[in-house]
Amino acid sequence: MSVTLSNVTYPPRPAINKGSNYRKKESDEILGEYRQIVIDGTINYDEEEWDVEWIPMIPATGRALETILFDSSKGTSNYLYWQGVGEDTSKYYIATNISRKIVGPGLVQISATLGRVFPTI
């Protein structure tokens, strides 16, 4: 089952940070004069992450969003199917570093890191 984050129901703040890194292997020669770096794997080696912060919301809505995010973090079938800001397509993610802070009377702000995954669905 995929969980879709709707930009209508849970709109994120416009300033979202995207990071991307290649999973790689490094090797040093015994004398340390030679170093080799290669991409680890031929598929799914891009470690894409988004730091997302949602606009302030009432606590009940925040708890619902947290539930969706925590369910995705189990790495089972509740992946987030999400299209990042400025991206052309939606991809699958799991949430980590989920946090909630009180930002005003009756308002909470949820933030998380969404890491791309490649499920076999």
C-alpha positions in Angstrom: 0.0 0.0 0.0 1.3 3.4 -0.9 0.6 6.5 1.1 0.3 9.7 -0.9 1.0 13.0 0.7 -1.3 15.5 -0.8 0.0 19.0 -1.2 -3.6 20.2 -0.4 -3.9 18.3 2.9 -0.3 18.6 4.2 1.3 21.5 2.4 5.1 21.8 3.0 6.9 25.1 3.3 8.3 26.2 0.0 11.9 26.2 1.2 12.7 22.5 1.1 16.3 21.2 1.0 17.2 18.4 -1.4 20.4 16.5 -1.0 21.7 13.8 -3.3 24.7 11.6 -2.9 26.0 8.5 -4.6 26.6 5.4 -2.6 30.2 4.6 -3.3 33.1 2.3 -2.3 36.6 3.6 -1.6 39.8 1.8 -1.7 43.4 2.8 -0.8 46.5 1.1 -1.9 48.7 -0.3 0.9 51.2 2.5 0.6 48.4 5.1 0.5 49.6 6.6 -2.8 46.6 5.4 -4.8 42.9 5.9 -4.1 40.0 4.5 -6.1 36.4 5.5 -5.8 33.6 3.7 -7.6 29.8 3.9 -7.5 28.4 1.1 -5.3 26.0 -0.9 -7.5 24.7 -0.4 -11.0 21.1 0.5 -10.0 19.6 2.5 -7.1 22.8 4.1 -6.0 21.4 7.7 -5.7 20.8 8.4 -2.0 18.3 11.2 -2.5 17.0 13.0 0.7 14.6 15.9 1.3 14.4 17.9 4.5 10.8 18.8 4.6 9.0 21.1 7.0 5.3 21.5 6.9 3.4 24.7 7.5 2.0 25.0 11.0 -1.2 23.1 11.6 -3.6 22.2 14.4 -2.4 19.4 16.7 -5.0 16.8 15.4 -3.8 17.3 11.8 -0.2 17.2 13.0 -0.8 13.8 14.7 -2.4 12.4 11.5 0.7 13.5 9.5 3.0 12.1 12.1 1.2 8.7 11.9 1.7 8.6 8.2 5.4 9.5 8.5 6.0 7.0 11.3 4.2 4.3 9.4 6.5 4.9 6.4 9.6 4.7 8.7 8.9 1.0 9.3 10.2 0.3 5.8 7.3 -2.0 5.1 4.7 -1.4 2.5 3.5 2.1 3.8 6.0 4.0 1.7 5.3 7.7 1.0 4.6 8.3 -2.7 5.6 12.0 -3.0 6.6 14.5 -5.6 9.3 16.9 -4.4 9.1 20.6 -5.1 10.2 21.2 -8.6 10.4 17.5 -9.5 8.7 16.0 -12.6 7.7 12.7 -11.1 6.6 11.2 -7.8 8.9 8.7 -6.1 8.8 6.4 -3.0 10.3 7.6 0.3 10.5 6.7 4.0 10.6 9.3 6.7 13.3 9.7 9.3 14.2 12.4 11.9 10.5 13.1 12.4 9.9 15.9 14.8 7.1 18.1 16.1 7.4 21.6 17.7 4.9 23.9 19.1 5.0 27.2 17.1 2.0 29.1 18.6 -1.2 28.7 20.5 -2.9 25.7 19.1 -0.3 25.2 16.3 2.4 22.5 15.7 4.9 22.2 13.0 6.1 18.8 11.7 9.4 18.2 10.0 11.1 15.1 8.7 13.8 13.8 6.3 12.4 11.9 3.4 14.8 9.3 2.0 14.3 7.7 -1.4 13.7 4.0 -1.5 13.3 1.5 -4.3 10.5 -0.9 -3.1 9.5 -4.0 -5.1 5.9 -3.3 -5.5 
